[in-house]
């Protein structure tokens, strides 16, 4: 499954490279909050590379990270997610149409590398017994946001995404980011 996802993303990247669209080749960083089912709110960080596929369509390849912990009596539960994926955006009002901002909506797929850990107090020696598990899941991303064009070379964005990964780790992210041509 990982090989298939990597091949699809590589094919999309090479086809966009040959097209020569104006917004091809921009990289950026984002940060924000993520609300994880059963674990509450935590911080998320990410990096992305965006390329134009058509006048109003872009593909963003990115990596995101978050980690959340919660104490439940004698148990401490920690979940970590590293996501690698692609997110296609349709931009409703592209730059140059008289506004300083452009709303967009999109969707994509991401490979989520999840790690769960439960640490518990066995009642005798203290918090020393640990259980952990790793798994990879393919998830669906749906979302939208607004690009703010502050100058010819810099864009800022605010984005809201729903990420459906697994029944226990579906989450909603709200991020702010900066995008600069490369």
N, C-alpha and C positions, 0 to 999 in steps of 0.2 A: 504494500500500500504506500509506503514511504517513497519507493522508487517511482511509482506512477505519479504521485503528487509532484515530485521533483521534476519529472519529465514534462508535465503539463506546464509548470511555472517556467521552466527553461524555454520551452517552445513559445510561450507568450512573450517572454523577454526578447527573444531573437526576432520574432515577427514585428514587434513594436520598434525595435532598433532600426530596422530597414525602412520604416515608414517616414521618418523625418518630421514628425509633427512638432509644432512649436513647444508644447509643454513636455516633451520627452526629456527625461533625465533630471530629476530633482530628488534630493534626499532630505530626510528630516528626523526629528525626534518628537516624542509625545510623552506626556505624563498625565496622570489623573487618578480617578477613583474607580474601583470595581466593587460591585455588590454581588457577592457570591452566595448562592443558595446554601442555607444552613450554617454559614460561617460569618456573615455580616460584611461590613465595609472594610476595604484595605486599599493600599496604593498600588498603582500599576505604572510600569515604564516600558517604552518601546522605541524602536527605530524602524524607518521604512524608506523605500525607494519607489518613486512614482514615475510612470511613463505614460505618454499619450498613445491611445490606440486609434482614436478618431477625434474630431473637433470637440465633442462634448463627452468623451468617454476616456477614462484613465484606468490603469491597473496599478495598484499599490501592493508591493511585496514587502512584508514586514515581519518583525519578531517582537513579541511582547512577553513580559514577565510579571507575575504577582505571586505573593505568598500570604496566606492567612492562617491564623491560629486562634483557637478558642479553648478555654478551660471549662470542663464539664465535671465538676466534683473531683474525683480522683484521676480523671483523664484529661490529658492535653492533646488536642487534635490539631495537626498542622497539614495544610495542603499547599502545594506549589504547582504552578502551571507555567510552562514555557511553550508559547505558541508560535509556529512558523506558518505563514499562509499568504494567500492572495485575496485582494478585495477590489472588485471592479466598481467604479463610480460613474454615475451619469450626472453630469453637471448641468443644472437647469438654466443658469444664466452665466455663460462663460465670460471671462474677463474681456473687456473691450466693448461691452454692450451698455455702457453708461452707468454701471454701478461699481461700488468698491467692494462688493461681496457677492458670492455665488453659492446658493444652496445646492446640495447634492444628496443623492440616495444611492445605495448600493448593496452588494452582497458578495459573499465569497466563501471559500473553504480554508480551514486551518488545521494543521496537525498539532494537537495539544499533547505535550509530554507531561503527564501528571505524576506527582509523587505525593503519597499520603503517608502520614506517620502518626501513630498513637503511642503516647508515653503514659504509663500509669503507675500509680503507687500500689505496690503489692501488700502494703500494710505492715511489712516487717522491716525492710531495708530502705524504705523511702522510694522516691521516684526513679526507679532504675530499670524497669522493664519496658522494652520498646518493641513495637510492631510497625513494619513499614511495607509499602508496596509501590511499584512503578507500573504505569501502563500508558500506552499511546492511544489516543482517540482522534478520529476525524470529526471536526465540528463545523457547523454552519454558522456564518456571521451575516446578520442583517442590520442595517443602520443607515444613518444619514448625518448630515452636518452642514456647516457653513464655512466656506473659505473666505478669508478677509485679505484683500490685495493691498498691502501697505506700500509697496514699491514694485518696480519692475522685477526685482530680484528676490523679493521675500513675500511669502504668504504665511498667514497664520490660520489655524482651523480649530473649530470646536466640533466634536463628534460624539454621537451617542450610538452605541452598538449593543445588540443582543447577541450573545454567543451561546449557541446550543451545543453542548459538548456531551454531557452525560446527565442523567436525571439528578445526580447529586452535585454537579459542578456547573450547571447553567449559570450564566452571570451577565450582568449589564455593566458596561463601562461608559464613563463619560471622561473624555480626554481633551486636552488642549495641546496643540503642537505647532511647530515651526517648520517651514518647507523652503529650501534654498536650491537653486539650479546647480547642477554639478557639471 
